[in-house]
Amino acid sequence: MSRNVEITILNAENICANKNSIKQNAFVSLQCDSSNEICYSTKENSEECGGRSFLSWNENLIMEVPFNARFIIADVKCKTSWGNIKSVGMARIPVSDLYVQDNQVQFLSYRLWDSKVRRNGVINISVKVKNLEYSFPVTGIPVTEIGLNEIVTGIPIWLSSLRRDC
């Protein structure tokens, strides 16, 4: 089971590689922490933005986010002069940040971190969750002994959070 999330990669600011500002030949890949195979990616940014220190994509990616996913990993990568692809900044977007009303747009910004766990810019995105009302199935135990055709649901109680007075 999964839900559809439309993520628009707007831009990224102040990203550097080897102390040089990156202004082109960069793209963003998105991946859920629960699935290693499925990866979504923007097109490569091939234009400079008038000498400004940010990259711009403004590209929509519609991805399926499994219910067991806790994070969406946004990875900004650039192509080096030798043609290799290098990760220059990564952000972990909590899936809990994406819970908004159905088809409502939310704008979010996240700090990017390089491979040496140093700050390396900010990524700006917008998020819209599709069909949220159908995303979460009702689970529970059917009540048949009483003769009702209803579902009983339970709320988990974590024993570590209970206060012990004994």
ABEGO torsion letter per residue (X at the ends): XBBBBBBBBABBBGBBBGGBBBABGBBBBBBBAABAABBBBBBBBABBBGGBABBBAGBBBBBBBBAABABBBBBBBBBBAAGBBBBABBBBBBAAAABBBBGBBBBBBBBBBBAAGBBBEBBBBBBBBBGAAAABBBBEBBBAAAGBBBBBBBBBBBAAABBBAX
